[in-house]
Amino acid sequence: MRKYIYMFILALFPAISLMAQTEDAVYGYVTDEKTGETLPNATVVIKGTNHAVTTNAYGYFSLPKASVGDSLSAYYVGYQYATVTVKESRTDIHLMPLEVTLNEVTVSSESVFKRELTQPRMSHHHLASVDLSKSIPLFGNTDAIKTLQLLPGVSSAADGGTNLSVRGGSYDQNMILLDEATVYNPAHALGLFAAMNTDAVSSVDFYKGAAPAKYGGKLSSVIDMRMKEGNNQEFHGSASIGAVESRLMLEGPIVKNKASFMISGRKGYGIVAKKALEELDNDNNHAGDDINFSDYCGKLNWIINDANRLYASAYYSEDEFKYAIIRQDNKHTWGNKTGTLRWNHTFGDNKFSNLTLTFSDYDYIQKQERDRRRFSWEAGMQEWCAKYDMDTYMQNGSHLTYGGRLEYHHYRPGEIVPTTAESVIAPMRLAEKDMVLAGLYFGDEFKLGSRINLNAGLNVTLASKLGDDSKTYFCAEPRIAASYSLADNMSLKASYAHTAQYQHLLNNMALGLPTDIWTPADSKIKPQQADQVSLGLHSTVGEGHGFLSGVEWSVEAYAKLMHNIIDFKEGTDFILNPNLEEDVISGRGRAAGLETMISKNGTKYGIMASYTLSSAQRKIDDINYGNWYYAVYDQRHNLKINAHYDFNNRWTASANFQYHTGGRSTMPLAAFYAYGATMQIFTERNGYKMPDYHRLDLNVIYNFPKNDHRRVKQQLVFSVYNVYNRKNAYSVFASGDKENLSDIKGHMMYLYQCVPSITWRITF
């Protein structure tokens, strides 16, 4: 009965807010002056007051306390701030991108950070397009996911890997959205590159604590990426050619000021990954090896009128992989597909709605072409989602968000079919699965007095596994975050969130592989759930403190308890196992940590450093005798430092250093003969600590002289990955002569050593 009460209460909120009356308000969009694109998470302030709001994910704002004659100032990182006088209720604010005036970059950044201090958002990072363009390039090109790895509380389980462990969670516990559609495998080339072209991304919102109420369904984090809308003023583009990949992005108006497009493509050669794996295996002929990847995306944006906008976007990625180190006759292909159709509508001057339809698909194919065992194995999953979101800005300054979603998931665990008439392989198909999920949410951001800001929300979900073994689960996910202003430049923040996850990734490795199998919660595997609390202190150093002026710093502590966390019995076979659920076992998890971050941006330089002290453990009755054991991605110490310096208008240098203590693995300790066979004694689950990891990357960028009569800008990027050629372990294993016990030894697999590269970039 309780679940229906929750659903009924949440269903009332839209009606209540629609009936709420407010006085006239000033509303509009904050946009890029040159491109017409909207700017999410920009700050809009009534000049001379402390009344301010932040634009939503679509660049929309509403200020009920503003009126005709007031002055509004808007701030966004990487843009000159602008002040306009309100002449009518609909007031759009256009910001000009900063290109040379670096002092103004610092001023704008400080203004945005000070606004962020008072926000009841914790463990949140917003990366604008300028942040992404200035991030440390990997092999000559920037990478949105890799940029997130530089933040505290975020780690990767393998050298060069893209999959993230956030605050002790596994990588499948991250919700990765591209224009609100789910991306299930975010990696290219076995994790070396992210599967999204950063040139086509306008912003990234990353939540690792109490995310807004509209997000539900994952335990650890939310990565919400938005594609560029397309320049509706004039045609532009960018391209790059490098040693490992090439990119192209084009954008421009279809109808000036009304409709625009953006298309992007990327082709990767996989040379770095291929060379690394060849060095591991010199005994085979690698002539037939192949590793390639590509991705494409596009977006259409149509401003119908002041109250209505339509967006349509699509994304496609594909990888091909064939290596002698695995088998000469195996070939793997996998890829993502997403589609989004979105309608924005404004009701009057204080209500904003968003109707979104999304589609996601992930599929995987393995082909074997050996003698008479020729077959193809295919697996995948699809997701369809319809959701409606509403923002209401109240006269008292409260910002209400509410809405609902309906999802349908279809899972294809695997099907094997012979590819020739002579094949001896018998066809086999695992039972397909379906899940329906319905949810409602409500959130409210408001002030208590002059110092306290609160954001409270509730997301409730009903998820039903369909079929003969049907099972329905209900979960309420409350969350609350608060900030208390200790001073103009310092705030204390705290948050709590309860989260639930109805999909499980069946894989016993910390690395994301194309053979990953997803399955819904059912009668045997319950939804995973987590409770997380966080406490932090955030501050910026004001003017008058010399070099320290403008320094931004934060300290956050967190503790997380997880329930129904899954693991697997020893010796579990994941390939075409019709009873895989029988090998899944569940228990508890716990994680805790202390995160610190400090940054400083000057007129010619920028530096950021982060350090995390953390622990991640699991406790499952059938593993390690029911005692606590470390998770594979447990890394006690994690230090990251990155910096850049502009020598002049031509030359810029940057460096990135990372250090963390080794992750965890299970390794044999000893071996003995018994009953004519060699037996091995292993450590406890993940009882072996891997060697410490550290790496230094350097980049030098040369900007060609700009021709005043042309818009073309050119760059050469010289990059060195792993400058001092550190052999960081990718994995560990045991091998040797089983007839000679003393010959059985442990080995470490190394992948990416020192890799120099050069990339040519052009924008026009």
Number of C-alpha atoms within 10 A of each C-alpha: 5 9 14 12 10 18 18 12 11 22 17 11 18 18 10 9 18 11 9 11 10 14 12 17 21 23 25 21 22 30 21 18 15 14 23 22 23 24 25 25 26 24 24 26 20 21 17 10 7 10 14 21 21 23 21 19 16 18 17 23 30 30 26 22 18 23 18 14 11 15 16 21 17 27 26 28 27 22 23 20 24 15 17 17 16 18 13 12 19 16 19 15 22 24 22 16 19 17 11 10 12 16 14 18 23 18 19 20 20 22 17 20 21 18 20 20 24 24 25 24 25 28 22 15 16 16 20 20 21 16 17 20 18 11 22 26 25 21 26 28 25 20 23 25 22 22 16 20 20 24 22 25 28 18 26 22 25 23 20 19 22 29 29 29 23 25 30 27 26 23 22 26 22 22 22 22 19 21 26 22 28 26 23 22 24 20 25 27 26 20 20 20 25 21 28 27 24 22 25 26 21 23 24 25 18 20 23 20 28 31 25 25 25 19 18 25 23 20 28 28 27 26 21 21 23 19 24 25 28 28 26 25 21 17 17 18 18 19 19 20 19 20 17 19 20 19 22 21 21 21 26 21 23 19 14 13 15 16 22 27 24 25 23 23 22 22 19 20 18 23 15 20 19 20 12 15 18 18 13 12 13 11 10 12 13 17 9 10 18 17 22 21 23 23 22 22 22 23 24 21 24 21 17 11 9 10 14 15 18 17 20 20 24 22 24 19 24 21 23 19 20 22 22 20 17 10 13 18 16 19 20 21 20 23 26 25 22 25 23 20 20 21 16 18 18 20 13 13 22 24 22 22 19 19 17 21 20 22 21 21 22 23 20 21 20 20 20 19 16 13 10 15 16 20 22 20 21 21 25 24 22 20 20 19 21 17 19 17 19 20 25 23 25 22 18 11 17 16 20 22 25 25 24 20 19 18 18 17 20 18 20 20 23 22 18 20 17 20 18 13 9 11 16 13 17 10 13 14 16 15 11 16 17 19 24 19 20 18 23 27 28 26 23 20 22 19 18 9 7 9 14 19 20 22 24 22 23 24 29 23 25 19 23 21 22 15 11 6 9 13 16 15 17 18 21 21 22 20 24 25 26 24 26 21 19 15 11 14 17 19 25 23 26 24 25 22 24 24 24 25 21 26 21 19 16 19 20 16 13 21 23 22 16 23 22 21 20 18 23 24 21 22 13 13 20 20 23 24 22 22 20 24 20 22 20 20 20 26 24 23 18 15 11 9 10 9 11 13 15 23 20 21 19 18 19 22 19 22 19 24 17 22 19 18 24 22 19 20 13 11 7 14 14 16 13 16 14 14 11 14 14 13 15 16 18 21 18 19 25 24 21 20 21 20 22 21 20 18 18 20 22 16 14 13 16 15 18 20 21 22 22 26 18 21 20 21 21 26 22 21 13 15 20 16 12 12 12 17 20 24 25 27 29 24 26 15 16 23 20 21 20 21 20 22 17 15 11 10 12 13 15 18 19 22 19 23 17 18 16 21 17 24 26 23 22 17 20 17 14 14 16 12 12 8 6 6 10 13 15 15 11 15 15 18 20 21 18 20 17 21 14 14 19 20 21 19 23 23 23 19 20 17 17 15 12 13 9 7 6 8 10 16 15 17 18 20 21 20 26 21 23 21 15 13 14 15 18 23 20 17 18 15 13 12 10 13 10 15 11 11 16 11 11 17 14 13 13 15 13 18 23 22 18 16 15 18 17 19 20 19 20 17 16 13
